[in-house]
């Protein structure tokens, strides 16, 4: 028995450019390559084409770095899948409003009605919206397409400020690397934090970027090297349980508070206090995912203080309580250590 069957839809239609190769490769890499030392059995992946598995072997549009291929399954491969992923849809369907293949929309509705978890990456959200699966739901896509998604499907609550949205049985992501964030998030939900973290490490990507993070910048690490900041930020990450202040960090960096503030904001796009809060929330997430420590202890070790303060920040920045967050990530391994003190 596998960890679940994942059906990945390669949307292609005669006369239209095909999918974005990068976004198609993401779920194929995450779910299609067995990882027996992490979870055995791994997922069973089906690559399903909208042309009954028959594609053209020639390159369709070299300027868009997209191509055609033969798929082992047609849309009937969606039947019985635990998860259905639509990586993207052809550009003319997004930019010119050309209709999507009706057989695809029908297959998506049937899969959802049968209990499949429905997922879109980037413009794949247009397919889920066309099938009516996003009506009344919060959803996202690449920020370049969210305005059009909102205009075309007014029943969808479009949010262009996040990496991905987990609405339980329906999940959507922004474009490009945000699709990888969402796929790793699915692994975390299914197999636990340890498996997802190890898989991310093998792929040389951040282990966890929360869905509520902005699409435009990653606030967790400097965008550019700064020899004066790196040592003190590394030190701060290992001492988050201490009552750190901007003056403390500036003194350790041998800078005035004003210079430290300016340098950190230039390097990360955020203020020192916001950076500290981001790191503390990240530390709290790891502790909730990988240990059975009481919420009070999680608040203490992450530097967020009391359980009430932890709950306040989680509700505001993550969107759920610490308890609900912990329940969403069942552990499949022994508890991890609490981390450096």
N, C-alpha and C positions, 0 to 999 in steps of 0.2 A: 504494500500500500504506500503510495507516494505522499508527500507533504501537501498535495493538492494538484489538481489539473488546471493549468493556466493556458487559455486560448488567446493567442496574439493575432490580431487581425491586420493583415497587410492590405490596405484599401487601394485598389487599382481599378480603373475603368478605361475602356477603349477610348482613345483620343485625349486622355487627360494625363498630365505628368503624375508620376507615382509618389509614394511617401518619402519623407525625409529619412535617409539612410541611418543617420545617427540615432534618431528617436526609435526607429525600428530595432536597432541593435541593442538598445538598453534592456528591454525585457528579455530579449533572447539571451543576453549575457548573464543576467541575474537569475533567470528561472530555467534557462535551457541547458546550462552546463552543470552536470552533477557535482555535488560537493560532499562526498560520502563521509569525510572526516568531520564535517560540521553537522550534517543531518542525513541519516540513511534510513529510508530512501529520501531522495531530494524531490523536487517538483517534477511533474510530467508536463512538458510543454508541447503545445500544438501550434504550428504556424499555419494560419488559415487565410486563404485568398478569397477575394470577392469574385473571382472568375473561375470558380470550381477547381482551383489548384492549377490552372493552366495559365502560365505567364509567358512573356516573350523574353528570350535570352539576351536581347540586344539592349544597349544603354538607351534610356528614354529621354533623358534631359541632363546632359553633362554640366550645363551651367548651374543647375540646382543640386548637383552631386546626388542625383537620384537615379534609380534604375529599376528594371523589371527582373522578376525571378519566378521560379517555379515553386509553388507551395505544396506541401504534402497533403493538406486538407483544404476542402472548400468550406463554405459557411456552415455546413453540417457539423464541422468540428467544434462549433460552439456548444452543441448539445451535450449536456452532462458536465460541462466545465465548471469548476468551482470559482474561477476568476476569469473574466474576459477583459482584455486590454486592447484599446484602440490607440495606437501610438500617434497617428496623425491622419488627416484626410487630404486628398489632392488640393493643391493650391487654388484651382479655379472654383472649387466648391466653397472656399472661404472668401476669396477676393472678388469673384464674379457672381457668387450666389447660385452656381450651377447645382442641380439636385444631386444628392448622394444616391448611390444605388439603392433602390427600394428594397431589394432582397437583403441588403445589409441592415437597414433599419428594422425590418421584420425580424431578422435573426437576433438583433440586439434586444428587442422587446421580449422575444421568446426566452432568451437566456436569462434576462432579469426576472421574468415571471416564474422561471424554474428555480430561482433562488441563487443565481450566480452573483458574485461580487463584481460590479462594473467599474472599470477604471479607464480614464482617458489621460493621455499625455499631450500637452500642447493643443493643437487644433483638433485632436480627437474629441474634444469637448463638443464640437459642432455635431458630431455623429450622435453622441448621447443626448444632446439637446433636441436634435431632430426626432429622436425616438421618444421624446417626452420624459426621459429619465431624470432630467435636471429641473423639471418644473417644481417651483416652490423650494428649491434647494440652493444653498450657497455653493458656488463653483468658481473655478479659475481656468485660465489659459495663459499663453504668452501675452505679455502686456501689449504687444503690437496688435493683437487680435481681440482683446477683451471688449473694446468699444463696439466692434462689429457684432460680437457674440451677444452683447446686451441688447443692441438694436434689433437683431434678428429674432431673439428669443426673450421677449420682455418678462416672461414668467420665471426666468432664471435670475437669481441674485448673484450677479457677477462681481467678484472681488479681484482686482488686478494688483493688489498689494502683497500677495502671499506666494509662497513657493508651491504649496499644494493644500488641498482641502480634503479632509477625511470626514465624510458625512455618513459613516457606517458602512452601508452596503453600496454606496456610490462614492468614488474618489476621483478627483481631478487634479492635474498639476499644470504648472507653467511649462514653458518650453525648455528644450535642450537639457542641461544638467539637472534642472528641477525634476525631470522625469526619473532620473536616477535616484534622487532623494525619495521620491514617492515609492519607487520599487523597493528600496531598502526599508522604507517604513512598513511596507507590506510584509517583508520578511520578519521584521521585528514583531509585528502583530501575530504572525503565524508561528514563528519558531523561537522567539525570544530575543533579548538584547544581545546576548553573547554571540549567537550565530550571525546576527546582522552586523555586529561590530567586526567580527573576524572576516566576514565577506567584504565589508567596506575596506578593511585593511589590505586585503588581497588586490582590490581594485584601485588602491592608492587614492581613496577619496575620503572626505570627512565621514566619520561614523554616523553622525546624526545631525542634520540640520532641521530644526522644527518647521512644520508647515507654515506657521504664522510669520516666519521671517520674511523680510521684504525681498522682492525679486531683484532689486537693483544692486545691493551691496551685502556682503557678508560681514557682519559686525563683530565676529568672534576673533578674528586675527587681523593683524595689520595688512593692508593692501600692498605695502611696499616695505622693504627691509629698512630697519632703523636700528643701528647698532646700539644706540642709547636707550631704546625702549625694550628691545627683545629680552634682555636679562631680567628686567624688573617685571615685565608681564609674565614671564615664565615663573618667576618667584611668586607673584601674586596668585597664579593659578594653583599653586601648591599650599597656599596659606589663606584660602578663602574663608576659613572658619574664624579668622581674626577680624577685629573691627577696623578694617583698612579705610584710610581716608586718602584724599588727593594729596594732602601734605605728606603723608607717609610714603606714598609711591614716588612723589617728586623728590623727596629727600634721598630715597634709595637710588634714584636715577641721577642724583647729583644735579638736579635742575631746580629752578624756582617753580612754584606751583603754576604760575602763568605760562611759563615755557613748556612745562610738562603737559598742561591742558592743550596748548596749541599743537604740540608735536603729536600727541595721541589722536586728536581730532583729525589732523591731516593724514595720519597713517591709516586710521580705521573708519573714519566717517562718523564717529560718535564721540560723546564726551566721556571722561574718566568714570563718572558715576554710572552712566548707562552701560559702559563696558563691563564694569564690575557686576552690575545686576545681570547682564547677559551670561557672564561666566558662572555666577552663583546659581542661576536657573539651570544652566547646563549641568553643573555639578549635582544639583538636586535631582534632575531627571535621571542621571546615571545611578544615583543611590536608590531611587524609587524603582528603577528597572532591574537592578542587579542585587539588591539586598532586601532583607526583611526588617530592617531597622525601623523603629517607630518614627512616625512623622515628626515628632518633636526633635528626635536625634538628627533626622535629615535636615531640618531647619538649622540646627546648631552647626553641623559639619559643613553645610554649604554657605554659612554666613548670613542666612536669611532670618535668623533669630527664632522666634516662637512659631508654634504650629499655626497660629492665626495669621502671622505675617507671611509665612510660606503659602498658606491657602490664598491670601489676598493677592500675592504676586502671581501665583499659578492661574487663578481665575482671570486676572487682568491680561497676562501675557501669553499663556498657553491655552486658555479657554476652558479648562476643566479643573476640578479639584485634584489635589495630590493623590487622594485615594482612588478616584476614577482613572487617573493617569496610570497608576500602578497596576490596576486591574486590566488595563488595555495591553499590557506587556507582560504576559506570563513568563516566568523564568523557567528555563529548561536545564539549568546547571546549578551547582552549589553557589551559595552567596559569595559575591565578590567582596574583597576587603574594602573598608570604608575609605581608603585612600590616604595619601600622605598628610601628616599633621605638621 
